[in-house]
Amino acid sequence: MSTDTPGIDPLEALRAPRDPACDVFLTGPVFLDIIFTGLDSAPVRGTESWARGMGSSPGGVANMATALARLGLHTSLAAAFGDDHYGEYCWDALEQGEGIDLSMSHTVPGWHSPVTVSMAYEGERTMVSHGHEAPAPAPVAGTGSRAGATGTGSSTGTTGTSTGNTETGTSTGVTAPVFPRCPPRARAAIASLAPGRSEPWVATAARDGALVFGDVGWDETGRWDLDALPDLAHCEAFLPNAEEAMRYTRTDCPRAAAHALAERVPLAVVTLGAEGAYAVDGRTGTAAAVPAIEVEALDPTGAGDVFVAGFVTGTLADWPLADRLAFAGLTAALSVQEFGGSLSAPGWAEIAAWWQLIRTCDRQDPAALERYAFLDDLLPATARAWPLRRAVPTIGFRQ
């Protein structure tokens, strides 16, 4: 477990001896993200732009894995890593820095890491990516290794903000080998859904008791057909944004879309950007809406992944639906105030510092503060130590 406030385990009261060792399993491509911030405007053709800030960190599916681990969840990641310095840096940052289990990951000899350069300006970001499809690993059983293509591969889906292209530009996204049919036993799994694609591991995970949380991207086919998402049938929760939800349900209102989606999945969660989020529990009919926290956004990279991580944490901890939404929105809001995907994912120390600060500010709305009162039962009364090591703003300082 990786948590920057030792002693906080959101699932502590629920853990039992025969529970899975893994809280959340996920798979997908890992990118090296290089983020430039402090740009006043988009780069102008034929000129050189200087950024006031820069960071580098593991990206792609690593954004979600890091966010989960920093919230105290035992996180297992299956991914292909390049055998270059970038790949070594990403492996070390995730395994040693964040405490993520990489026993199901592998290093691919002769394959270089996918890279994304992200430029943040005017509250948005522009990305340029490059990478090649990872070769399938050798069919050999084993644990995660940097020394060759042993162990297991990762899925063809991309979870995170980096979506790169192959060098020829003929396919969208850097895809990794199809994940095997036997993922580790886990409380939850996060699946990246795509039209016309079924991942065998998703059904296996659900059958073995994992709650599957389905993420989705833009439908490049333009069909927006829920029946074209075969793995949706295995999902406990589906978390599209407002535009995606309305297109999939042929509605013109995000809330109506959430109710329509709740007829297909037990939990429908629709993110509304600056307006917050809305969720419907299809089993009970309960609905919850939580407004967004107003913050000055530096870099939105990875905020969606952090939101999902917060919602997964609250769901596994069996919190009320409104508390899950509030916590997910809070973690996402904290993340956009820093640069970088996995660099900005908050842990319990940041959450505790925010809660302590916000209650001392003048002219706070008492009702808004009450929305986050559940944090009192989670957070320590005194300050705790920061983590031993996290992703750093540059690649591999020499020791």
Helices and strands as residue ranges (DSSP letters): G 12-14, E 22-27, E 30-37, E 53-60, H 61-70, E 75-78, E 80-82, H 85-92, I 93-97, H 98-98, E 106-108, E 115-121, E 124-130, E 186-193, H 200-207, E 211-216, G 226-228, G 230-234, E 235-238, H 242-249, H 254-261, E 267-271, G 273-275, E 277-281, E 287-290, H 303-316, H 321-335, H 341-344, H 348-358, H 366-371, G 373-377
